[in-house]
Structures are given as structure tokens and as C-alpha cells.
Amino acid sequence: MKGVNSFTKHFDIQPIIQAPMAGVSTPQLAAAVSNAGGLGSLGIGASSVAQAQQLIRETRLLTNAPFNVNVFCHAPAQRDAIKEHAWLLHLDELFVELGAKAPTQIDEIYTSFIEDEAMFNMLLNERPAVVSFHFGLPSREKISALKQAGIYTMATATNLHEAQSIELAGIDAIVAQGIEAGGHRGMFNPALIDELLSTSELVRLLVQQTQLPVIAAGGIMDGLGIKAALDLGAVAAQLGTAFILCPESAANASYRENLKSERASFTKLTSVLSGRPARGIVNRFITHGESKGAPSPADYPVAYDAAKQLNAMASKLDNHHFAAQWAGQGAPFVREMSVEKLIYVLIDELQLA
């Protein structure tokens, strides 16, 4: 059997992980992936402690198999009233199109796991099989406590330096996120130069330069892609966009329609939606946010507050041109089927590759 290694044996899974995808992942999606032989994931970075706990408990009602819970470890937002005012002024044109005015104030809508003691304690109590970190790492004390509770830990790296930090921190595995990936770049510090490494380049580098299991993430949509990652030394592949059209995901009708259209071929890495680099389907918000002379967006996740307010107003008018529809460069290869069937197809493709 292809893909059998110490990592897949540890969880008794196929080498397939469903990416957390906060906002798109659901207990139904995560549980279906785990029940079908992969490792399902919940993205709770945008959830309150109570919401996150409910998601975990709902998933447990649907599966006895292990699943991953992902948290955001971003640096707290650097508030800058002048920068935020300039950004809102730039977005005012879009609000006016909807018959409204831009808000006068935007807020830090997500608490980083680095500062969220209540979320940390909840995870210690709930003890999911896996906890993974995006945008950085919590303290060594928190990592140690999670591991002592029997929780397997993973963290995203976009370059060798981040991977080495993950290894030094005592994390169990590295998610190597290539530039092809949809959604937010897991880079620790967006102010630093991004090497823009592809998934294959990054996996090869981390397999050679670290001792930890490496999970390939970014642009992988089928069994051939999974095999290619395994051939480079990865222990598993993490797929996100591949699962968005599954009926178990929370993607709305507009998101699904765009993924099935020619627009899926036009994704862009941009900071204008949230304040951090993320890859999504190009839309009116992105083109306006990156127009000539546009100011820099507010810091993450403050900028996201403005984008979400705009999208909420537009959605009431059945206008979905301002939504964050995250998707990777492999989006044109997405297939619409149930999770169970998709996992079956992926495994079949992997074995035949």
C-alpha cells in the first residue's frame, strides 16, 4: 500500500489530511473525512471558545476517529489609527455602491491563540487527537502541556527558518505550505521577504533539512498530486480546495458556482481582504484593494473586519463580489462529490499512480 509510514500508522489513516479552512470546515466535513480514512480538520481560529468547543463536541458525535483542530497564532494586531482611517477611506467607494458608508471604526475580531488562555484550557480539557498551529507558534509551555495531554501537534511552515523554529519548539510534525495553497499563508512574519517556495521545493528542502515528518500542502487535488508529495518524502498530503465542493462543507452557493466556473483559474495572493497574504478567487474587492495608489490595508485581522462588514451588506443584496472565496492554484481541478466518494477516488488514484 502506498503512503504507509510512521505518521499514517500512528493515526491508522491514509496519507490524506483535509485542511482546516476556518469558515468552510464543519463537523460534518471533518468527521466524514476521518470516517473515510483520512484525517479531518476543524478550523477554529475565527471561533469563540464556546463555538470551538461545540464544533469539537459535534465532530465527536459523528466520528470515533482522530481529527485535527487548528488555531491561529498570529502576532496581535498593531493598531494604527491613521492607517486604518486611510484604508476605510479607500473602501468607502465600495460601501457607497451598496448604498452605505464605510464604518468609522474597525476592530481586532480574532484573539490570537498566543494570548487566549481560555481557548488553550478548553483544548486541554477536550483533548482532540491533533492540534495544529498557523501563523506562528504558542509558547513552549503551552506546546509541552498539550503534548503531555496526549495531543499530537503540527504547525505550518512556508520556509526553512520557520520549519527549524517548529522543530526546536518540540512540535511533532511540519505542514509544508507551498505558494500554490489557497487561503492564508502560514508565514510567521508577513513583514519579512516571502521566498514564495512551491510545495515541491519546500517539501524537498524540509525533508532534507529537518528530522520531523513533513506534510505537503498547496495545489494538491488528486491522487497523482498525493503520490508526487510522497515521492518527495512527505508522509501525507493536506488538501483544502479539493474538499470545498463537497456537500459537507460550509461553502455557499456563490462560492461553489465560482469554483465550478472559469473564475477558478484566476486566483491571487493578496493582503487586502484580511491584512495578511492569502490566496483567493479574484473579485471586485481584490481589484479595488490593489488598485493604483491604494493605501496599505490595516493590520490582520483588523482589515478583515472591514471586508466582512462590506460582504455582509452586499450579501443582503445578493451581491457576492466582495466575499473572501479562498482557493488554491489547483482550483480548476476541483471535483464535486461527497467526502466519502472523494476519499475513495483519491485513494484509488494514489494506488494506480
C-alpha positions as CSV (number, residue, x, y, z in Angstrom):
1,M,0.0,0.0,0.0
2,K,1.3,3.4,-1.0
3,G,1.6,6.0,1.8
4,V,2.2,3.7,4.7
5,N,4.7,5.2,7.1
6,S,5.1,6.0,10.8
7,F,2.7,9.0,10.6
8,T,-0.1,7.2,8.9
9,K,0.4,4.2,11.1
10,H,0.2,6.4,14.2
11,F,-3.3,7.6,13.3
12,D,-4.3,4.5,11.2
13,I,-5.1,6.7,8.2
14,Q,-4.5,7.1,4.5
15,P,-1.9,9.8,3.7
16,I,-4.7,12.4,3.3
17,I,-5.4,15.3,5.5
18,Q,-8.3,17.8,5.0
19,A,-7.1,21.3,5.5
20,P,-8.7,23.2,8.4
21,M,-10.2,26.0,6.3
22,A,-11.8,28.2,9.0
23,G,-15.3,29.3,7.8
24,V,-15.6,26.4,5.4
25,S,-14.8,23.3,7.5
26,T,-17.7,21.9,9.5
27,P,-18.1,19.0,11.9
28,Q,-19.8,17.1,9.1
29,L,-16.8,17.6,6.8
30,A,-14.1,16.8,9.3
31,A,-16.0,13.7,10.6
32,A,-16.7,12.4,7.1
33,V,-13.0,12.7,6.1
34,S,-11.9,10.9,9.3
35,N,-14.6,8.2,8.9
36,A,-13.5,7.6,5.3
37,G,-9.9,7.0,6.3
38,G,-8.3,10.5,6.2
39,L,-7.6,13.0,8.9
40,G,-10.4,15.6,9.1
41,S,-9.8,19.0,10.5
42,L,-11.7,21.9,12.1
43,G,-10.5,25.5,11.8
44,I,-11.4,27.3,15.0
45,G,-9.2,30.4,14.6
46,A,-12.2,32.6,13.9
47,S,-14.4,31.0,16.7
48,S,-15.1,31.9,20.2
49,V,-14.2,29.4,22.9
50,A,-17.8,28.3,23.3
51,Q,-18.2,27.9,19.5
52,A,-14.9,26.0,19.2
53,Q,-15.9,23.6,22.0
54,Q,-19.3,23.0,20.4
55,L,-17.6,22.2,17.0
56,I,-15.3,19.7,18.6
57,R,-18.1,18.0,20.5
58,E,-20.3,17.9,17.4
59,T,-17.5,16.3,15.5
60,R,-17.0,13.7,18.2
61,L,-20.7,12.7,17.9
62,L,-20.1,12.0,14.3
63,T,-16.8,10.1,14.4
64,N,-14.7,8.0,16.8
65,A,-11.7,8.5,14.5
66,P,-9.0,11.1,15.2
67,F,-9.3,14.7,13.8
68,N,-7.3,17.9,13.9
69,V,-8.2,21.2,15.5
70,N,-6.4,24.2,14.0
71,V,-5.7,27.5,15.8
72,F,-4.2,30.9,14.7
73,C,-1.0,32.0,16.4
74,H,-0.6,35.4,14.7
75,A,1.1,38.3,16.4
76,P,-1.6,40.6,17.9
77,A,-2.6,43.4,15.6
78,Q,-0.5,46.6,15.5
79,R,-3.2,49.3,15.7
80,D,-2.6,52.4,13.7
81,A,-5.5,54.9,13.6
82,I,-4.1,56.8,10.6
83,K,-3.5,53.7,8.6
84,E,-6.9,52.3,9.4
85,H,-8.6,55.6,8.6
86,A,-6.9,55.7,5.2
87,W,-7.9,52.1,4.4
88,L,-11.6,52.8,5.3
89,L,-11.5,55.9,3.2
90,H,-10.3,53.8,0.3
91,L,-13.0,51.2,0.8
92,D,-15.7,53.9,1.1
93,E,-16.4,53.8,-2.7
94,L,-17.4,50.1,-2.4
95,F,-19.7,50.8,0.6
96,V,-21.3,53.7,-1.4
97,E,-22.0,51.3,-4.3
98,L,-24.1,49.4,-1.8
99,G,-25.9,52.5,-0.6
100,A,-24.0,52.7,2.6
101,K,-21.0,54.4,4.2
102,A,-17.7,52.8,5.3
103,P,-17.6,52.2,9.1
104,T,-15.7,54.8,11.1
105,Q,-14.0,52.1,13.2
106,I,-12.8,48.5,12.7
107,D,-11.7,46.0,15.4
108,E,-9.4,43.1,16.1
109,I,-12.0,40.5,15.5
110,Y,-9.9,37.4,16.4
111,T,-7.9,36.7,19.5
112,S,-4.6,35.0,18.8
113,F,-4.2,31.6,20.4
114,I,-0.9,33.1,21.8
115,E,-3.0,35.2,24.2
116,D,-6.1,33.1,24.5
117,E,-5.8,31.2,27.8
118,A,-9.5,30.2,27.8
119,M,-9.1,28.5,24.3
120,F,-5.9,26.8,25.5
121,N,-7.6,25.4,28.6
122,M,-10.6,24.2,26.6
123,L,-8.3,22.3,24.2
124,L,-6.5,20.7,27.2
125,N,-9.9,19.6,28.6
126,E,-11.3,18.4,25.2
127,R,-8.1,16.7,24.2
128,P,-8.6,16.4,20.4
129,A,-6.2,13.9,18.8
130,V,-4.3,16.7,17.0
131,V,-3.9,20.4,17.5
132,S,-2.2,22.4,14.7
133,F,-0.9,25.9,14.6
134,H,-1.0,28.5,11.8
135,F,0.8,31.9,11.6
136,G,3.3,31.0,14.3
137,L,3.7,29.1,17.5
138,P,2.4,29.4,21.0
139,S,4.8,29.3,24.0
140,R,6.9,26.2,24.7
141,E,5.0,25.8,27.9
142,K,1.7,25.5,26.0
143,I,3.2,23.1,23.5
144,S,4.5,21.0,26.3
145,A,1.2,21.0,28.1
146,L,-0.7,19.9,25.0
147,K,1.8,17.1,24.3
148,Q,1.6,15.9,27.9
149,A,-2.2,15.7,27.5
150,G,-1.5,13.2,24.7
151,I,-2.2,15.7,21.9
152,Y,-0.2,15.4,18.7
153,T,1.0,18.8,17.4
154,M,1.6,20.2,13.9
155,A,2.5,23.6,12.6
156,T,2.6,25.3,9.3
157,A,5.9,26.4,7.7
158,T,6.4,28.4,4.5
159,N,10.2,28.3,4.6
160,L,13.2,26.6,6.2
161,H,13.6,29.1,9.1
162,E,10.0,28.6,10.2
163,A,10.4,24.8,10.0
164,Q,13.5,25.0,12.1
165,S,11.7,27.0,14.7
166,I,8.9,24.4,14.7
167,E,11.4,21.6,15.2
168,L,13.2,23.5,18.1
169,A,9.8,24.1,19.8
170,G,9.1,20.4,20.1
171,I,6.3,20.2,17.6
172,D,5.6,16.7,16.2
173,A,5.2,17.4,12.5
174,I,5.5,20.2,9.9
175,V,2.9,21.2,7.4
176,A,4.9,22.5,4.4
177,Q,2.7,25.1,2.8
178,G,3.7,26.0,-0.8
179,I,2.8,29.2,-2.6
180,E,0.1,27.3,-4.6
181,A,-2.1,26.9,-1.4
182,G,-5.4,28.6,-1.1
183,G,-6.3,30.6,2.0
184,H,-3.9,32.3,4.3
185,R,-0.2,31.9,4.1
186,G,1.0,30.4,7.4
187,M,4.1,32.7,7.4
188,F,5.1,33.7,10.9
189,N,6.0,37.3,10.0
190,P,4.4,38.8,6.8
191,A,6.8,41.8,7.0
192,L,9.7,39.6,6.1
193,I,10.6,38.6,2.5
194,D,8.5,35.7,1.3
195,E,10.6,33.2,-0.7
196,L,7.4,32.1,-2.4
197,L,8.6,28.5,-2.4
198,S,6.4,25.9,-4.3
199,T,5.1,22.9,-2.4
200,S,7.5,20.6,-4.1
201,E,10.5,22.8,-3.4
202,L,9.6,23.3,0.2
203,V,8.9,19.6,0.9
204,R,12.2,18.6,-0.6
205,L,14.0,21.2,1.5
206,L,12.3,20.4,4.7
207,V,12.7,16.6,4.3
208,Q,16.4,17.2,3.8
209,Q,17.0,19.8,6.5
210,T,14.7,18.7,9.3
211,Q,14.1,15.4,11.2
212,L,10.3,15.8,11.6
213,P,7.6,14.3,9.5
214,V,6.6,16.7,6.7
215,I,3.1,17.1,5.3
216,A,2.8,18.6,1.9
217,A,0.2,21.4,1.4
218,G,-0.6,23.5,-1.6
219,G,-2.1,22.8,-5.0
220,I,-2.7,19.1,-4.4
221,M,-6.0,18.0,-5.8
222,D,-5.8,14.3,-6.8
223,G,-4.0,11.0,-6.2
224,L,-1.3,11.9,-8.6
225,G,-0.5,15.0,-6.5
226,I,-0.5,13.0,-3.3
227,K,1.9,10.4,-4.9
228,A,4.2,13.2,-6.0
229,A,4.3,14.6,-2.5
230,L,5.0,11.2,-1.0
231,D,7.7,10.6,-3.6
232,L,9.4,13.8,-2.4
233,G,9.5,12.4,1.2
234,A,6.3,13.8,2.6
235,V,4.4,11.5,5.0
236,A,1.0,12.8,3.9
237,A,-0.7,15.5,1.8
238,Q,-3.0,18.2,3.0
239,L,-5.8,19.1,0.6
240,G,-8.1,22.1,1.1
241,T,-9.7,23.4,-2.1
242,A,-10.3,19.8,-3.2
243,F,-13.0,19.5,-0.4
244,I,-14.8,22.8,-0.9
245,L,-17.4,21.4,-3.3
246,C,-18.2,18.5,-1.0
247,P,-21.8,18.9,0.3
248,E,-20.4,18.6,3.8
249,S,-18.5,21.9,3.5
250,A,-20.0,25.3,4.6
251,A,-19.3,27.0,1.2
252,N,-22.3,29.0,0.0
253,A,-23.8,28.8,-3.5
254,S,-21.8,31.7,-4.9
255,Y,-18.5,30.2,-3.7
256,R,-19.4,26.8,-5.3
257,E,-20.6,28.4,-8.5
258,N,-17.3,30.4,-8.9
259,L,-15.2,27.3,-8.2
260,K,-17.1,25.5,-11.0
261,S,-16.6,28.3,-13.4
262,E,-13.7,29.8,-15.4
263,R,-13.1,32.1,-12.5
264,A,-11.4,29.2,-10.6
265,S,-8.4,29.7,-12.9
266,F,-7.9,33.2,-11.6
267,T,-6.6,33.2,-8.0
268,K,-4.3,35.8,-6.4
269,L,-2.2,36.0,-3.3
270,T,-3.3,39.3,-1.6
271,S,-3.3,41.0,1.7
272,V,-6.2,43.4,1.0
273,L,-9.0,41.2,2.3
274,S,-7.7,40.4,5.7
275,G,-4.4,42.2,6.2
276,R,-2.3,39.1,5.7
277,P,-1.3,37.3,2.5
278,A,-4.0,34.8,1.4
279,R,-4.9,33.3,-2.0
280,G,-8.4,33.5,-3.2
281,I,-10.5,33.9,-6.4
282,V,-10.0,37.4,-7.8
283,N,-13.1,39.6,-7.3
284,R,-14.1,43.3,-7.1
285,F,-12.7,43.7,-3.6
286,I,-9.3,42.5,-4.6
287,T,-9.0,44.6,-7.7
288,H,-10.2,47.7,-5.8
289,G,-7.9,47.0,-2.8
290,E,-4.9,46.6,-5.1
291,S,-5.7,49.5,-7.5
292,K,-3.1,52.1,-8.3
293,G,-2.4,54.4,-5.4
294,A,-4.3,52.3,-2.9
295,P,-3.0,52.6,0.7
296,S,-1.8,49.6,2.6
297,P,-4.6,47.6,4.3
298,A,-5.0,47.7,8.1
299,D,-3.2,45.0,10.1
300,Y,-4.6,41.5,10.4
301,P,-7.2,40.8,11.5
302,V,-8.5,44.4,11.7
303,A,-8.6,44.7,7.9
304,Y,-10.7,41.6,7.8
305,D,-13.4,43.3,9.9
306,A,-13.9,45.9,7.2
307,A,-14.1,43.2,4.5
308,K,-16.6,41.2,6.4
309,Q,-18.8,44.2,7.1
310,L,-18.8,45.0,3.4
311,N,-19.5,41.5,2.4
312,A,-22.4,41.2,4.9
313,M,-24.0,44.3,3.4
314,A,-23.5,43.1,-0.1
315,S,-24.8,39.6,0.7
316,K,-28.2,41.0,1.8
317,L,-28.5,42.4,-1.7
318,D,-27.5,39.0,-3.2
319,N,-24.2,40.6,-4.3
320,H,-21.2,38.2,-3.7
321,H,-18.4,40.3,-5.4
322,F,-16.8,41.2,-2.2
323,A,-16.6,37.8,-0.5
324,A,-13.3,36.1,0.5
325,Q,-13.5,32.9,-1.6
326,W,-10.2,31.3,-0.8
327,A,-8.9,28.8,-3.3
328,G,-5.5,27.4,-4.4
329,Q,-3.9,27.3,-7.8
330,G,-5.3,23.8,-8.3
331,A,-8.9,25.1,-8.2
332,P,-9.6,24.2,-11.8
333,F,-9.2,20.6,-10.9
334,V,-11.8,20.6,-8.1
335,R,-14.5,17.9,-8.3
336,E,-18.0,17.9,-6.9
337,M,-18.8,14.8,-4.9
338,S,-19.4,13.6,-1.4
339,V,-16.4,13.3,1.0
340,E,-16.7,9.5,1.1
341,K,-16.6,9.3,-2.7
342,L,-13.8,11.8,-3.0
343,I,-11.6,10.0,-0.4
344,Y,-12.3,6.7,-2.3
345,V,-11.3,8.3,-5.6
346,L,-8.2,9.9,-4.1
347,I,-7.0,6.5,-2.7
348,D,-7.8,4.7,-5.9
349,E,-5.8,7.3,-7.9
350,L,-2.9,7.1,-5.5
351,Q,-2.7,3.3,-5.7
352,L,-2.9,3.4,-9.5
353,A,-0.4,6.2,-9.9
